Amino acid sequence: MYDVVVVGCGHAGIEAANASNKLVKTAIVVADQQDVGKLSCNPSIGGLTKSQLVCELTCVGGIMGLLADKSATHIDLIPTIIFQ
């Protein structure tokens, strides 16, 4: 018996399971176990909108930022231009 059942285990499913598991017994249902934790939208996490969401999730105990760092598919660095 579970109190919460989370369907899918991408970014949203992981966040939902993480949050609910702190309070109640939680199960995760996925179609393919090989897809658990496939965080295909990691490259967009540094964008203006998603980075704001990640900061807000981190403030309430979310783990998207941590997982994105650990499973990064690529990292873009924006060169800093210094004006004199």
Secondary structure, DSSP 8 states (H G I E B T S, - for coil): --SEEEE--SHHHHHHHHHHHTTS-EEEE-S-GGGTT--TTGGGTTSHHHHHHHHHHHHTT--HHHHHHHT-S-----------
